[in-house]
């Protein structure tokens, strides 16, 4: 499996098949909004989606941005990971 950065998204390929993705949009220069996470049902349970969220979090940290975890899965990850909450945008 390979994790690849695209335009406003990260995605995962296994061979020549795309099996997962996370997408985000921007709000101004300092906010990333995670709006969608999906993993092919045959690949669930392997922490792929959690890794995708971490990739966006790492990007936000490097770029000095905050994140709005709009996607229900991303919101769930943010609620469990205290270290992510420090870059979570509290109000829009």
N, C-alpha and C positions, 0 to 999 in steps of 0.2 A: 504494500500500500504506500502511496505517496501523497503527501499533503502539499497543495499548491496554492499560492496566492494569486487571485484574479483581481479584477476591478470590483472593489467593494464586496469582496467575498473570498472565502477560502473554500477549497473543495478537495475531495479525496478521490483518487483513482486507484483501482485495483486492476492491473493490466491495462486494458483499453476501456474499462467501464468506470464511469463516475458513480460512486456509491454514497457520497455524503456531501453536504455543503452547509455553510453558514453564510448568511448575507447580512450586510449592514448598510445603513445610509448615514449621511452626515447632517448635522444641524449646526450651521456656522462652521467656524474653524476649529472648535475645541470639543465637539461632542460626536461620538459614534453611537448610533442606535442599532442594536442587534435586533433584527426584525424577523429572522427565519432561521431555523435549524432543522435539517432533515438527514436521516440515515436510512439507507435501504434496509428493509426488514431482515434480510439475510445476514446483515452485519451488526445488528443491534447487540447490546450487551458487551461491547468491546471497548467502551469509553471513547469512541470516536467523536461523538458530539461534545463530550467534555473537553477533549483535546482541541476541537475547533474553537470552543469558547475561550480556552486558554490562549490560543493564537491571537484572537482579537484583543484580549486583555493585554497580552504582551506588546502588541502593536500600540495600543492606547498608552501604555506606560512609556514606551520609547518616544512617542510623539507628544507626550504631555497632555493627553486628552482624557475626558471623562466618558463613561459609557452609560447609556440607558438600555437596560436589558428588557426590551419590549416583548420579545419572543418568550412564551411561557417556559420553555426549557431553560433558556439562558437565565431567566428570573429565578428559577429554582436553583440553578448552580450558584448564582450570586447570593442567594439566601443562605446557602450552606458554607460558602467560602468567605470567611471574614476578611481575608487578605484582598479579595476582589471588591469588597464594599467600600474601601478607601478611594476607589476611582469611580464609584457609581454616582451618577448625577442624581442628586436628591429631588430636585424639582425642575420642571421644564417651564 
